[in-house]
Amino acid sequence: MQQSNGAVGFFLRDEAPIAFQPTLAKGNVYVGTSDGRLICLKTGNKDADGWYAWGGNAQHNKIQ
């Protein structure tokens, strides 16, 4: 979703449940699935960075 207007940037459908919170690193979104796969979505957005570990708090939120 885009911060400025809430519009969906992309959509991915996968049958496996997401096992953990996604991580953001160097323009990529990494998601672990319950069937053992790691999915990498290359967003091309340099703002997708800085959330390297699962969990977190409001400090991970970005201010536009």
C-alpha positions as a Markdown table, in Angstrom:
| # | Residue | x | y | z |
|---|---|---|---|---|
| 1 | Met | 0.0 | 0.0 | 0.0 |
| 2 | Gln | 1.2 | 3.5 | -0.7 |
| 3 | Gln | 1.6 | 5.8 | 2.3 |
| 4 | Ser | 0.3 | 8.8 | 0.4 |
| 5 | Asn | -3.1 | 7.5 | -0.7 |
| 6 | Gly | -3.5 | 3.9 | 0.6 |
| 7 | Ala | -3.5 | 2.4 | -3.0 |
| 8 | Val | -2.4 | -1.2 | -3.5 |
| 9 | Gly | 1.1 | -1.3 | -5.0 |
| 10 | Phe | 1.0 | -5.0 | -5.9 |
| 11 | Phe | -0.8 | -8.1 | -5.0 |
| 12 | Leu | 0.6 | -11.7 | -4.6 |
| 13 | Arg | -1.6 | -14.7 | -4.0 |
| 14 | Asp | 0.0 | -17.9 | -2.6 |
| 15 | Glu | -1.7 | -20.9 | -1.1 |
| 16 | Ala | 0.8 | -21.3 | 1.8 |
| 17 | Pro | 0.1 | -19.4 | 5.0 |
| 18 | Ile | 2.7 | -16.7 | 6.0 |
| 19 | Ala | 4.6 | -18.0 | 9.0 |
| 20 | Phe | 6.4 | -14.8 | 10.1 |
| 21 | Gln | 6.1 | -11.1 | 9.7 |
| 22 | Pro | 7.8 | -9.9 | 6.5 |
| 23 | Thr | 11.2 | -8.3 | 6.5 |
| 24 | Leu | 12.3 | -5.3 | 4.4 |
| 25 | Ala | 15.8 | -5.1 | 3.1 |
| 26 | Lys | 17.4 | -3.1 | 0.2 |
| 27 | Gly | 14.2 | -2.7 | -1.7 |
| 28 | Asn | 13.0 | -6.3 | -1.2 |
| 29 | Val | 10.2 | -7.8 | 0.9 |
| 30 | Tyr | 11.1 | -11.3 | 2.3 |
| 31 | Val | 8.3 | -13.6 | 3.5 |
| 32 | Gly | 8.6 | -17.0 | 5.1 |
| 33 | Thr | 5.8 | -19.5 | 4.5 |
| 34 | Ser | 4.6 | -22.4 | 6.6 |
| 35 | Asp | 5.7 | -24.9 | 4.0 |
| 36 | Gly | 9.4 | -23.8 | 4.4 |
| 37 | Arg | 9.7 | -21.4 | 1.4 |
| 38 | Leu | 11.3 | -18.0 | 1.5 |
| 39 | Ile | 9.6 | -15.6 | -1.0 |
| 40 | Cys | 11.5 | -12.5 | -2.2 |
| 41 | Leu | 9.4 | -9.7 | -3.8 |
| 42 | Lys | 11.7 | -7.2 | -5.5 |
| 43 | Thr | 9.8 | -3.9 | -5.1 |
| 44 | Gly | 12.3 | -1.6 | -6.7 |
| 45 | Asn | 11.5 | 0.9 | -3.9 |
| 46 | Lys | 14.5 | 2.0 | -1.9 |
| 47 | Asp | 12.0 | 2.8 | 1.0 |
| 48 | Ala | 11.6 | -0.9 | 1.5 |
| 49 | Asp | 14.5 | -1.2 | 3.9 |
| 50 | Gly | 15.4 | -1.1 | 7.5 |
| 51 | Trp | 13.1 | -3.8 | 8.9 |
| 52 | Tyr | 15.6 | -6.7 | 9.1 |
| 53 | Ala | 14.2 | -8.7 | 12.0 |
| 54 | Trp | 10.8 | -10.1 | 12.8 |
| 55 | Gly | 8.8 | -8.2 | 15.4 |
| 56 | Gly | 9.3 | -4.5 | 16.2 |
| 57 | Asn | 7.3 | -1.6 | 17.3 |
| 58 | Ala | 6.2 | 1.9 | 16.0 |
| 59 | Gln | 9.9 | 2.9 | 15.5 |
| 60 | His | 9.7 | 0.8 | 12.3 |
| 61 | Asn | 7.0 | 3.1 | 10.9 |
| 62 | Lys | 8.3 | 5.6 | 8.4 |
| 63 | Ile | 7.2 | 9.2 | 8.2 |
| 64 | Gln | 6.6 | 10.6 | 4.8 |
